[in-house]
Structures are given as structure tokens and as C-alpha cells.
Amino acid sequence: MMETLTIPNDILLSQVSLILAGGQRVTLKVRGSSMLPFITGDRDSVEMEKPSGELAVGDIVLAEILPGRWVIHRIFEINGNEVILMGDGNIRGTEKCRLEDVHGLILFVVTPSGKKKDCRSPRAMRRARLWRRLLPVRRLLLAVYRRTILKLK
């Protein structure tokens, strides 16, 4: 039986940031439910790289919102150097950081079977835009999702 080692996020993700800065891609298993329904914590992994071009509204990123406080959330808005983030599984509340605090761009969601879902494909971006427009009814949709679809997986 394999032993599991749990490393605090601030330590793990600061090291992930260094690896990304060195030009390598990182695949990381995610935790939490803040990115439902697109990323399921404790099940899916994400493959990321250091952002190399302009970031856009709808991109999923790894950002340090406060020293030692990291999130993987979607870009909700960009105002100059300020990036506003919101998890897909959140119904309100946003986080802010600076562009230079965005350390990783999520390219793929990797399912337990190894299938990679492209986060920046036109289809994925259309789904993200639709999900954003559904923000007023997200609470209801997420409740249904958690009680039905997640139970089936």
C-alpha cells in the first residue's frame, strides 16, 4: 500500500511556481470544490505551465492572492495590472491579485482515466462564458449537480 504525504499548500505551490518559472509543465491533483462543475476536487488533476502570452477572461490560473495563499480559479476580469478571480463553484465573492502573481495557466483538466480536457478550446471557453452568465442561478445548478451527477461518478 502506498503511503500518502500531505504537504501544506503554501509550501507545495511555492515550489510548483518555481518549477513553472523554470519552463516546465506541472500536473497537480486538485482539492476542494471551488471549480465545480468543471474541475472536481480529489478526483481531477490539472496540467499547467507558466503563462507565456496575454491572459484572458475565462482562463483558469494558479495565482497567489496573498503571500502563501494560492487558488486555482478562473479569470473573471482584468483591469490593467489587477486580475479578478472567481471559482466556478462559487456563487459570490472574488479574489484579486496582480498579473505578476499569476504563476500558472491551466491548460488541461486530467480525469482519473487520463483523458485530457483542453481548458482553452473554443468549446471550453463557450461553456465558461455560459456558466458565467448563469451566475444568478448557480446556487441551484450546483445543488442539483452535487446531488445527482457527482453521486453517479
Rosetta silent file (secondary structure, phi, psi, omega in degrees, C-alpha in Angstrom):
SEQUENCE: MMETLTIPNDILLSQVSLILAGGQRVTLKVRGSSMLPFITGDRDSVEMEKPSGELAVGDIVLAEILPGRWVIHRIFEINGNEVILMGDGNIRGTEKCRLEDVHGLILFVVTPSGKKKDCRSPRAMRRARLWRRLLPVRRLLLAVYRRTILKLK
SCORE:     score description
SCORE:     0.000 S_00000001
   1 L     0.000  135.323 -178.502    0.000    0.000    0.000 S_00000001
   2 L   -81.789  136.026  178.385    1.305    3.431   -0.961 S_00000001
   3 L   -84.348  141.088  179.959    1.753    5.955    1.810 S_00000001
   4 L  -101.084  134.671  177.402    0.266    9.409    1.282 S_00000001
   5 L  -113.814  125.161  178.774    2.208   12.514    2.142 S_00000001
   6 L  -103.369  125.695 -179.919    0.280   15.744    2.639 S_00000001
   7 L  -114.267  132.601  178.747    2.190   18.973    2.058 S_00000001
   8 L   -56.912  142.086 -176.935    0.695   22.353    3.029 S_00000001
   9 H   -54.113  -41.656 -176.393   -0.458   24.371    0.008 S_00000001
  10 H   -62.034  -36.313  178.685    1.799   27.342    0.711 S_00000001
  11 H   -75.892  -49.937 -178.063    4.899   25.124    0.586 S_00000001
  12 H   -59.706  -50.394 -173.291    3.779   22.890   -2.296 S_00000001
  13 H   -73.816  -25.722  173.248    2.505   25.663   -4.540 S_00000001
  14 H   -67.600  -35.237  175.889    5.504   27.916   -3.983 S_00000001
  15 H   -71.345  -39.146  175.417    7.640   25.007   -5.250 S_00000001
  16 H   -59.471  -41.962  178.669    5.256   24.437   -8.163 S_00000001
  17 H   -58.839  -41.579  178.665    5.669   28.138   -9.002 S_00000001
  18 H   -65.007  -40.613  178.228    9.457   27.725   -9.142 S_00000001
  19 H   -63.971  -44.008  178.337    9.156   24.706  -11.447 S_00000001
  20 H   -62.138  -42.377  179.643    6.796   26.629  -13.729 S_00000001
  21 H   -61.377  -27.479  177.855    9.157   29.624  -13.757 S_00000001
  22 L   -79.636    0.520  175.278   11.870   27.218  -14.952 S_00000001
  23 L    93.133    7.242  179.274    9.807   26.464  -18.056 S_00000001
  24 L   -98.474  153.401  173.146    8.470   23.044  -17.109 S_00000001
  25 L   -84.795  152.379  179.234    4.865   21.908  -17.053 S_00000001
  26 E  -130.761  136.699  171.853    3.346   20.621  -13.828 S_00000001
  27 E  -112.666  129.451 -171.461    0.426   18.254  -13.306 S_00000001
  28 E  -136.950  131.400  174.328   -1.194   18.574   -9.901 S_00000001
  29 E   -73.931  134.171 -176.685   -4.155   16.815   -8.298 S_00000001
  30 L   -98.939  157.482  177.469   -6.635   19.407   -7.084 S_00000001
  31 L  -125.244  164.354  175.688   -8.647   19.568   -3.888 S_00000001
  32 L    87.569  172.366 -175.955  -11.772   21.456   -2.961 S_00000001
  33 L  -119.413   14.012 -174.670  -14.995   22.252   -4.773 S_00000001
  34 L   -71.908  -10.332  179.024  -14.443   25.858   -5.823 S_00000001
  35 L  -113.784   13.781  173.796  -14.122   24.920   -9.505 S_00000001
  36 L   -61.839  146.755    3.323  -17.173   22.670   -9.830 S_00000001
  37 L   -92.447    3.902 -173.819  -18.588   21.629  -12.242 S_00000001
  38 L   -84.352  -29.973  177.147  -15.510   21.911  -14.492 S_00000001
  39 L  -132.860  125.507 -179.462  -12.890   20.556  -12.061 S_00000001
  40 L  -102.658  118.705 -179.854  -13.752   18.065   -9.340 S_00000001
  41 L   -64.538  149.658 -178.424  -11.503   18.175   -6.289 S_00000001
  42 L    64.247   11.761  176.232   -9.936   14.948   -5.005 S_00000001
  43 L  -133.214  -54.477 -174.974  -10.613   13.406   -8.419 S_00000001
  44 L   -89.260  158.769  171.589   -9.231   15.551  -11.249 S_00000001
  45 E  -119.200  163.145  175.315   -5.745   16.868  -11.886 S_00000001
  46 E  -125.828  142.039  174.864   -4.699   19.959  -13.819 S_00000001
  47 E  -106.695  128.868 -174.885   -1.772   20.369  -16.171 S_00000001
  48 E  -136.317  162.560  173.718   -0.305   23.867  -16.179 S_00000001
  49 E  -141.635  168.179  177.128    2.536   25.944  -17.495 S_00000001
  50 L   -66.344  133.889  177.709    3.914   29.411  -16.887 S_00000001
  51 L   -59.916  131.138 -177.593    1.775   31.974  -18.745 S_00000001
  52 L  -114.214  -13.390  179.273    3.687   32.980  -21.863 S_00000001
  53 L  -129.941 -160.279  178.534    1.257   35.328  -23.563 S_00000001
  54 L   -73.202  137.600  173.703   -1.601   37.558  -22.622 S_00000001
  55 L   -82.222  154.625 -177.793   -4.060   36.160  -20.149 S_00000001
  56 L  -132.756  154.836  171.989   -7.750   36.429  -20.980 S_00000001
  57 L   -56.644  131.799 -178.155  -11.052   36.474  -19.161 S_00000001
  58 L   103.852  -19.970  176.760  -12.107   32.835  -18.887 S_00000001
  59 L   -67.370  145.689  173.443   -8.600   31.414  -18.431 S_00000001
  60 E   -99.043  130.767 -173.300   -8.085   29.169  -15.397 S_00000001
  61 E  -134.708  159.688  168.319   -4.953   30.117  -13.497 S_00000001
  62 E   -99.523  119.213 -176.720   -2.855   29.354  -10.440 S_00000001
  63 E  -133.862  147.743  174.169   -2.483   32.631   -8.546 S_00000001
  64 E   -99.014  104.917 -173.921   -1.066   33.759   -5.233 S_00000001
  65 E   -84.346  -23.862  172.984   -3.740   36.139   -3.932 S_00000001
  66 E  -145.639  160.064  177.767   -1.916   36.873   -0.659 S_00000001
  67 L   -54.324  119.852  179.802    1.529   35.747    0.480 S_00000001
  68 L    80.388    0.668 -179.688    1.220   31.973    0.903 S_00000001
  69 E  -113.380  110.071 -173.079   -2.476   31.919   -0.152 S_00000001
  70 E  -113.667  148.143  173.828   -2.969   30.209   -3.513 S_00000001
  71 E  -140.062  151.519  166.068   -6.039   29.498   -5.640 S_00000001
  72 E  -111.307  102.874 -177.365   -6.824   27.800   -8.916 S_00000001
  73 E  -139.003  170.241 -179.482   -9.682   29.931  -10.224 S_00000001
  74 E   -90.375  143.099  175.467  -10.977   31.412  -13.439 S_00000001
  75 E   -71.741  122.048 -177.978  -10.144   34.958  -14.508 S_00000001
  76 E   -95.394  -33.291 -177.197  -13.347   36.947  -14.120 S_00000001
  77 E  -162.910  149.464  173.632  -11.986   40.340  -15.105 S_00000001
  78 E  -128.353  123.278  178.558   -8.695   42.079  -15.922 S_00000001
  79 E  -123.857   94.352 -177.576   -8.288   45.795  -15.153 S_00000001
  80 L    64.550 -115.831  179.887   -4.811   46.933  -16.118 S_00000001
  81 L   -93.139   -4.259 -177.839   -2.477   45.076  -13.745 S_00000001
  82 E   -95.132  131.362  178.379   -5.309   43.841  -11.497 S_00000001
  83 E  -113.719  128.084  177.131   -6.765   40.371  -12.050 S_00000001
  84 E  -105.693  127.284 -175.097  -10.124   39.477  -10.521 S_00000001
  85 E  -116.142  151.088  173.911  -10.671   35.751   -9.988 S_00000001
  86 E  -151.673  133.544  176.264  -13.708   33.660   -9.148 S_00000001
  87 L   -72.245  143.665  178.830  -14.089   29.927   -8.753 S_00000001
  88 L   -62.638  -28.312 -179.215  -16.687   28.284  -10.991 S_00000001
  89 L   -87.627    2.720  178.894  -18.159   26.604   -7.924 S_00000001
  90 L   -94.102  148.102  179.634  -18.570   29.905   -6.083 S_00000001
  91 L  -105.041  -13.803  174.460  -21.816   31.830   -6.085 S_00000001
  92 L  -162.869  169.646  178.660  -20.354   35.125   -4.895 S_00000001
  93 L    86.322  133.871  178.062  -17.065   36.577   -3.790 S_00000001
  94 L  -131.078  165.982  173.736  -13.978   37.209   -5.836 S_00000001
  95 E  -120.607  154.848  178.295  -10.260   37.395   -5.196 S_00000001
  96 E  -124.416  147.991  171.937   -7.820   39.941   -6.558 S_00000001
  97 E  -153.482  176.946  175.675   -4.171   39.725   -7.441 S_00000001
  98 E   -94.637  158.321  178.687   -1.668   41.402   -9.739 S_00000001
  99 H   -53.474  -38.826 -178.546   -0.760   39.987  -13.151 S_00000001
 100 H   -71.274  -11.113  176.978    2.680   39.060  -11.817 S_00000001
 101 H   -89.669   -1.131  174.039    1.016   36.963   -9.086 S_00000001
 102 E   -88.445  110.506 -172.848   -0.457   34.632  -11.719 S_00000001
 103 E  -100.477  -21.753 -177.158    2.115   31.825  -11.774 S_00000001
 104 E  -142.494  143.772  174.457    0.393   29.135  -13.811 S_00000001
 105 E  -109.933  122.072 -178.791   -2.020   28.832  -16.722 S_00000001
 106 E   -77.549  121.221 -179.050   -4.160   25.689  -16.595 S_00000001
 107 E   -95.222  -41.531 -175.058   -4.043   24.002  -19.994 S_00000001
 108 E  -138.477  145.732  164.616   -5.821   20.713  -19.323 S_00000001
 109 E   -98.096  128.019 -177.385   -8.062   19.071  -16.769 S_00000001
 110 E  -108.888  120.141 -179.318   -6.924   15.457  -16.481 S_00000001
 111 L   -79.455  165.846  179.041   -9.551   12.906  -15.465 S_00000001
 112 L   -57.985  -26.865  178.653   -8.710    9.784  -13.411 S_00000001
 113 L   -79.092   -6.493  179.857   -8.754    7.746  -16.646 S_00000001
 114 L    96.944   -3.241  179.025   -6.029   10.013  -18.064 S_00000001
 115 L   -68.264  134.439  179.320   -8.251   11.847  -20.537 S_00000001
 116 E  -103.383  127.322  177.047   -7.149   15.459  -21.037 S_00000001
 117 E  -106.644  118.809 -177.534   -9.774   18.157  -21.473 S_00000001
 118 E   -69.808  116.200 -177.011   -8.409   21.300  -23.147 S_00000001
 119 L   -75.783  -15.073 -175.629   -9.344   24.293  -20.964 S_00000001
 120 L  -112.452    9.058  178.652   -8.699   26.835  -23.723 S_00000001
 121 L   -67.356  156.996  177.653  -10.518   25.178  -26.604 S_00000001
 122 H   -55.542  -38.796  179.330  -13.336   27.195  -28.215 S_00000001
 123 H   -64.256  -45.275  179.986  -15.870   24.727  -26.756 S_00000001
 124 H   -63.259  -39.637 -179.536  -14.435   25.053  -23.222 S_00000001
 125 H   -70.053  -35.544  175.370  -14.415   28.848  -23.457 S_00000001
 126 H   -63.470  -42.896  178.815  -18.057   28.886  -24.686 S_00000001
 127 H   -63.097  -39.772  179.090  -19.054   26.699  -21.735 S_00000001
 128 H   -65.624  -41.302  177.809  -17.205   29.022  -19.344 S_00000001
 129 H   -63.801  -42.115  178.034  -18.958   32.097  -20.799 S_00000001
 130 H   -62.991  -45.143 -179.801  -22.339   30.382  -20.456 S_00000001
 131 H   -60.206  -37.985  178.315  -21.553   29.353  -16.864 S_00000001
 132 H   -63.863  -41.302  179.098  -20.635   32.954  -16.067 S_00000001
 133 H   -67.274  -22.412  179.856  -23.995   34.158  -17.419 S_00000001
 134 L   -87.373    8.167 -178.287  -25.713   31.597  -15.202 S_00000001
 135 H   -49.942  -41.106 -179.648  -24.204   33.157  -12.058 S_00000001
 136 H   -61.690  -24.581 -178.997  -27.626   34.313  -10.754 S_00000001
 137 H  -115.286   13.184 -177.845  -28.869   30.691  -10.680 S_00000001
 138 H   -57.987  -39.216 -178.410  -25.555   28.961   -9.947 S_00000001
 139 H   -55.885  -47.100 -179.943  -26.563   28.033   -6.397 S_00000001
 140 H   -65.666  -46.192 -178.496  -29.479   25.955   -7.690 S_00000001
 141 H   -63.216  -40.697  178.705  -27.477   24.400  -10.542 S_00000001
 142 H   -67.545  -36.321  178.059  -24.609   23.446   -8.235 S_00000001
 143 H   -63.240  -44.872  178.090  -27.010   21.911   -5.715 S_00000001
 144 H   -63.636  -43.979 -179.903  -28.541   19.736   -8.438 S_00000001
 145 H   -59.375  -46.943 -178.312  -25.078   18.842   -9.749 S_00000001
 146 H   -64.990  -37.261 -175.650  -23.808   17.803   -6.309 S_00000001
 147 H   -82.609  -18.912 -176.660  -26.913   15.732   -5.519 S_00000001
 148 L  -117.801  -69.455 -172.395  -27.160   13.958   -8.848 S_00000001
 149 H   -63.970  -46.766 -179.868  -24.187   13.947  -11.204 S_00000001
 150 H   -61.803  -32.897  179.361  -21.446   13.841   -8.564 S_00000001
 151 H   -67.110  -27.866 -177.936  -23.197   10.909   -6.858 S_00000001
 152 H   -80.287  -22.994 -173.772  -23.026    8.963  -10.136 S_00000001
 153 L   -82.947    0.000    0.000  -19.275    9.448  -10.685 S_00000001
